[in-house]
Amino acid sequence: MSKGGGYAETVQVQKAVVAAAILSHESWDCWVAQATTK
C-alpha cells in the first residue's frame, strides 16, 4: 500500500465532501430566498 495513493484518495474524498457541502449550501440558500420572497 503506497503512501501517495492513500494521500490522493484522501484529497479526492475531501474534495467530494466540500463539493457536496457547497451544493447543499447553495440549494439551501435558493430555497430560503424563494420562501422569503413569496
Contacts in CASP RR format, 6 or more apart in sequence:
PFRMAT RR
TARGET T0000
AUTHOR 0000-0000-0000
METHOD contacts of the structure
MODEL  1
MSKGGGYAETVQVQKAVVAAAILSHESWDCWVAQATTK
END
